[in-house]
Amino acid sequence: MKLDSVDKILEYAIGKEQDAHDFYIGLSVQMKRPGMKDVFEGFAKEELGHRKKLEGIRAGKMMAHAEKKVMDLKIGDYLIDVELDQDIDYQQALILAMKAEKAAFKLYHDLASATDNAEVKAILLNLAQEEAKHKLRFEIEYDDYAFKEN
């Protein structure tokens, strides 16, 4: 898909948010501990919120801009890749989630650079920061979990 218009950029991003929602629902189903199931269901719900924001933008409603940079612990950057399968454990699920959020952050930065529309660019950068917040939450959880387990 050639992303040569704001509408195409938004359409692509909406699809990616739906994919992220489905990814987190898939992880939630595999969690044996109810609390962890709830965590991933919560992230799925947040991704739907992002999709709704993007759909609102596409419909002509713009959201407020907040480009406060989010800290990156870079924990996920140094972990090996894991495969999504039926026997995934909590630590592996956190690694997958960190890497997914990093990819979403990069996606929004790349989409922002693909448009000349300053307002849409600001919105996409805002969404990138929201994805960075998600990654940070997973990194903190991973750090806490790994520390308790070892």
C-alpha positions as CSV (number, residue, x, y, z in Angstrom):
1,M,0.0,0.0,0.0
2,K,1.4,3.4,-1.0
3,L,0.8,5.9,1.8
4,D,0.6,9.0,-0.3
5,S,-2.3,10.7,1.4
6,V,-3.5,11.4,4.9
7,D,-6.5,9.2,4.5
8,K,-4.3,6.2,3.5
9,I,-2.0,6.9,6.4
10,L,-4.9,6.9,8.8
11,E,-6.5,3.8,7.2
12,Y,-3.2,1.9,7.6
13,A,-2.8,3.0,11.2
14,I,-6.4,2.0,12.0
15,G,-5.7,-1.4,10.7
16,K,-2.5,-1.7,12.7
17,E,-4.4,-0.7,15.9
18,Q,-7.0,-3.5,15.2
19,D,-4.1,-5.9,14.7
20,A,-2.6,-4.8,18.1
21,H,-6.0,-5.3,19.7
22,D,-6.2,-8.8,18.3
23,F,-2.6,-9.6,19.4
24,Y,-3.4,-8.6,23.0
25,I,-6.7,-10.6,23.0
26,G,-4.7,-13.6,21.8
27,L,-2.2,-13.2,24.6
28,S,-4.9,-12.7,27.2
29,V,-6.5,-16.0,26.2
30,Q,-3.2,-17.8,26.8
31,M,-2.6,-16.4,30.3
32,K,-3.3,-18.9,33.1
33,R,-3.4,-16.3,35.9
34,P,-6.6,-14.2,35.8
35,G,-4.7,-11.0,36.7
36,M,-2.4,-11.4,33.7
37,K,-5.4,-12.1,31.5
38,D,-6.9,-8.8,32.7
39,V,-3.6,-6.9,32.0
40,F,-3.6,-8.0,28.3
41,E,-7.3,-7.4,27.9
42,G,-6.7,-3.9,29.2
43,F,-4.1,-3.3,26.6
44,A,-6.4,-4.6,23.9
45,K,-9.0,-2.1,25.1
46,E,-6.4,0.7,24.9
47,E,-5.5,-0.2,21.3
48,L,-9.2,0.0,20.4
49,G,-9.1,3.5,22.0
50,H,-6.3,4.4,19.6
51,R,-8.3,3.0,16.7
52,K,-11.2,5.2,17.7
53,K,-9.0,8.3,17.9
54,L,-7.7,7.6,14.5
55,E,-11.2,7.1,13.2
56,G,-12.2,10.4,14.8
57,I,-9.4,12.1,13.1
58,R,-10.4,10.6,9.7
59,A,-13.9,11.8,10.4
60,G,-12.6,15.4,10.9
61,K,-12.3,15.5,14.7
62,M,-8.8,16.3,15.8
63,M,-7.5,15.4,19.3
64,A,-5.3,17.4,21.6
65,H,-1.6,17.3,21.2
66,A,0.7,16.2,24.0
67,E,4.2,15.3,22.9
68,K,5.8,14.7,26.3
69,K,8.7,12.3,25.6
70,V,8.4,9.0,27.4
71,M,11.4,7.3,29.1
72,D,12.6,4.1,27.3
73,L,14.3,1.6,29.6
74,K,15.4,-0.3,26.4
75,I,14.9,-3.7,28.2
76,G,13.1,-5.1,25.2
77,D,15.8,-4.1,22.9
78,Y,18.2,-6.6,24.4
79,L,16.0,-9.6,24.8
80,I,15.8,-12.5,22.3
81,D,12.8,-12.8,20.1
82,V,10.2,-15.3,21.2
83,E,7.5,-17.1,19.1
84,L,3.8,-16.8,19.8
85,D,2.5,-20.3,20.5
86,Q,0.1,-22.1,22.7
87,D,2.5,-22.7,25.6
88,I,3.7,-19.1,26.0
89,D,4.6,-18.1,29.6
90,Y,4.2,-14.7,31.2
91,Q,7.8,-13.7,30.7
92,Q,7.6,-14.6,27.0
93,A,4.3,-12.7,26.6
94,L,5.9,-9.6,28.1
95,I,8.8,-9.8,25.7
96,L,6.4,-10.1,22.7
97,A,4.4,-7.2,24.1
98,M,7.5,-5.0,24.5
99,K,8.6,-5.7,21.0
100,A,5.1,-5.1,19.6
101,E,5.0,-1.7,21.3
102,K,8.4,-0.8,20.0
103,A,7.3,-1.6,16.5
104,A,4.1,0.5,17.0
105,F,6.2,3.4,18.2
106,K,8.4,3.2,15.1
107,L,5.3,2.8,12.9
108,Y,3.8,6.1,14.1
109,H,7.1,7.9,13.8
110,D,7.4,6.6,10.2
111,L,3.8,7.5,9.4
112,A,4.3,11.0,10.8
113,S,7.3,11.5,8.5
114,A,5.2,10.4,5.6
115,T,2.8,13.4,5.8
116,D,3.2,17.1,5.3
117,N,0.0,17.8,7.3
118,A,1.3,19.4,10.5
119,E,-1.8,18.5,12.5
120,V,-1.9,14.9,11.5
121,K,1.9,14.7,12.0
122,A,1.4,15.9,15.6
123,I,-1.4,13.4,16.2
124,L,0.7,10.5,14.9
125,L,3.7,11.6,17.1
126,N,1.2,11.8,20.1
127,L,0.2,8.2,19.3
128,A,3.8,7.2,19.1
129,Q,4.3,8.5,22.7
130,E,1.2,6.5,23.8
131,E,2.9,3.4,22.4
132,A,6.1,4.3,24.2
133,K,4.1,4.5,27.5
134,H,2.8,1.0,26.8
135,K,6.3,-0.3,26.2
136,L,7.6,1.3,29.4
137,R,4.8,-0.3,31.4
138,F,5.8,-3.7,30.0
139,E,9.5,-3.1,30.6
140,I,8.8,-2.2,34.2
141,E,6.6,-5.2,34.7
142,Y,9.3,-7.4,33.0
143,D,12.0,-6.0,35.3
144,D,9.8,-6.6,38.4
145,Y,8.8,-10.1,37.3
146,A,12.4,-11.1,36.3
147,F,13.7,-9.8,39.6
148,K,11.2,-11.8,41.7
149,E,11.7,-14.9,39.7
150,N,15.5,-14.9,39.9
